[in-house]
């Protein structure tokens, strides 16, 4: 199963449930592949910093936590992977 930049739309409270569902539907010999981003731009100067701040505010207003992808090893372990 492959997940590509899906995490930017998953509210932080849904990550554990989502990963448990992946575990449930995955074949016993199946595998997961995640290609996620934490939604930040690096070394972009003042304009990029402004964009990063706008994105941070937008994510927070929608209950999203883009850096949640950095916790995937723990979330997956809790889900039984």
N, C-alpha and C positions, 0 to 999 in steps of 0.2 A: 504494500500500500504506500502511496506517495502523497505527501502533503506539501504544497508549495505556497508559501506566503499566505497561508490561511489564517495564521495566528493573529494577524493585525485586525481581524474581524471577530475574534472570539473573546468575549468578556472573561476576565480573570476567574470568575467564580465557576465558569463552565469547563475550564481546562481539565480538571480531574475527571469529570463525567465523560468528556469527549474521549479521553485516553482509555477509560474503562470500556467504553463502547468499541474503540479500535481493538482492544484486547479480545472482546467478546466475538467480534466478527472475523478476526484474523484466523486463518488456518493455523493449526498447530505448528507447521513448519514454515509459516509465513514470516514476513519481515516488514518493518516500518521504515520509511525514509522521510525525514523532515528537511525541508529547505526553507528556513525561516530567517527573518531579520528582526532586529529590535527597533526598526523604524527611525534610526538616527543617521544623520549625515556627519561626516568627520572632516576636519580641516577645511572648512568652507568659508571662513571669514565672517564678517558681521552679518551679511545677508543670510548665510547658511545658519548662523546662530538664531536669527530671527525666525527662520522657517522651522528649525528644531523646536523653538519655544511654542510656535503656533501648533505644531503637530502634537507636542506634549499636552497642551491645553485641550485639543480636540479629542485625543485618546482618553484623557481623564473625564471629559464631559460625557463620553459614551461608555464609561466603565471598562475601558480597555487598558491593558498593561503590556505594551509591546515587549518589554524586557522579560516577560514571562517565558519566552522561548529559551532563555538562559537557564531556566529551572526545569527544562524538559527531562533531564536524567532523573531528578527526584520525583517528578510527577509520574513518569513512566514506571519507575520502581514501585511507587505506591499503587499503581494500577495493575501490578502483577507481571510486568515485563522483565 
